[in-house]
């Protein structure tokens, strides 16, 4: 039986798509192996949001060949769509598949061969119109469900429309069927994912709000979590519905990118900061215990110290729980790359550090605010030296003594103390 291993870089959407490809290969008789277990075929699903992701792809290829020098290496994903020829030059890569072709991996396996240069297959992105649904498996506690792909926004810093194409999705009826499949696989929590999630329903005359309403009554799912959603698409109706829902949890991740209106306009975002502030205010009014995450880009061309301070002061005053902070990264074929007044790399990194320090303070403050309360925790299966971990509905990471009876169950627990350990996802609360 041939074997395959997947290595997934980037967003939750990529994990969902890796599972879709893995299912296709399993149907053809492939055994899935861990990365270090010398698979016959390695599939590397790439991201290209930053240049760091591009460099990491090369490292993963080298690592795969270390485990099995004779393995076939296939590279798919956003990096593969944007720079197929660059990937083809990486020693050891045998096949490069673009945005549409990655879901036709089975059809391309016959062309795998150890040649001097990899074969590449990727249609122009404007020809990629099909929506391929899927959900992640492997962690039966949570499943990342792909409900939307592509983006029509063309923000000046972003390559995603070039890598994934125009916005598209399934309809509500088909999406409900996928949720039922994920629930049947054992997932108790479904995380809704997409490139521009709130744009669900384009071409079907449906909306994301209607999808949320439909999913709320699906049997077998105990929790729904909305992943990243644009502030202009996070309507008051959605917020009010989540506040009333017994299944949609009070956790929102809302990209901001900048707290300065001039920079937001240069980024070609679809909102100003007043809209963002109003969304946060309504969430906290209706769900005081809600967790709110924020994406921020610093060092965008033309961002002065005053612009950055405006962002810092804005998010400092917001009742939010954590930030994901990124230094601006020049990406080929984007409008921002042609802009003048580039911010020096050292200044960008300094601003990243300052905001990440603020984020850690907010993470800890939010975790401390939950102490003494009883929350529903969905516990995961991994035994961490006698401890197990899970998340509350409002995204507080919790650990408790390992008990196999708690795995993949929602359990009411009293949040007692902050553990000394802190992770990338913030402090851990012990019970």
Steps between C-alpha positions, in 0.01 A plus 500: 500500500652840404524757777458877517579771752368856500669812635270801516618859525286805564134544580220279627362488148815320387450233768148441373627464144781264601234274652304510175807391302583234760153350463540488123828310537358267766223405257774393257673278754757735656593454864546828686820522706657747738752734341803334659394146402660488154195526275515418129328828412522835677241770428595847622206739512644852496412852603636819351371774726858592595843425357570295814245242380683474168830430673341246730378299199860442393590383849209253510603351164853441629367346821271261312791378288702445815238248618471336158748606229298306242164656582299690242440862600187689391454868586151654487323808636535876472878509454464237227245715317703819524853373436491154337828541316681613814378188680594281206863603553504371860711181506285194556163644395331281238160661442345843553121541491311828500173611659268284290737214422570411865159335521589291194811358667394143425490574128856635508664217690570311178730782392719477811860426414843589631609755245743788518217752524147462635195502279259786560126519439312817583232674299469880510325585825217679319397161360467349848128523576410168660436482873636183660361448852665304778563469870803401705521169681753344733414709803152365562430769757494789250461513126588792272221520243572681174188693401650768272805557279657789311466875547373794292648774719852551361649676803822668392726276713341163425575222250207278595276596203796418273555166673140388556286690252159658533262449790290183480321255728252215511136569579347467845343159436832345390684664788255354751571153355875553553438602859300183554790295355747672732272435797471134400881475506493590871566874496319683779616845390489633142719799413366681193788604275554681172717762336230764538251313714236770522474501119334157508211461256630709210340359186228316692297794624571394858686663789729399781235611749254254343764227519557565870125476562476170309798340677372586846240223478726221364490197727820340627708820524542655842700806400555721199788745495536776241859545386631827357227729362532850353351776719289638215346153450447429870151650509308598808253222413778239519623635834148504645434145378824364650407668829170305504637173364565194714752363248693795352764594753595852618833514322575728205818559303468828312782633277577866564841538326533865605338730752569805286244596235758638256693172502176300471418695184849441360449129571168519312308354790119512494446681830637770727589457864168639622326197346746269673451665837122476465520124432714442809270714712187308395667162559607595851162656575314182399768250608716653775710182533572477124857450381600727211819453297651761270731483196738796460761581234772748596753677282272541198646745246449854621428400861662772709568476871187709551295256291634208701436675831143560382462124449664422834276740690190377316550130580622581852162659565297219339347229717668220304684190617807445280673607179668321212767749391690480172769721350401619153656272239554610140322255270542485120224638279330694778422872488670568833835378368507798262429752775765743617602573861596146599544449872846361594497135606641584844219748563242243393638243741511751785132577443417128490671455836316790659160375390575138591596613850167678526326189369654283773371741763151483353513119475591473865242755610230311311605165649509649851150642449372144456635364829237386745246435224364168378541447125425221255831349383535271199791274595745358246645148489872565539655387828754769595692323777191438704316815393242571232403827334195654344331832429208676658225636280671840517840360403683478831750213497445272799694205638387235745625162626467247218176304502416288192129534576523876434650467150280666238239597755369837610557516873415778746814597689590766753790715378725527801855624436732616226768245421857626491533373145412740218466392137457667164126492564538671835500398866350169611236481772528201735197334656 
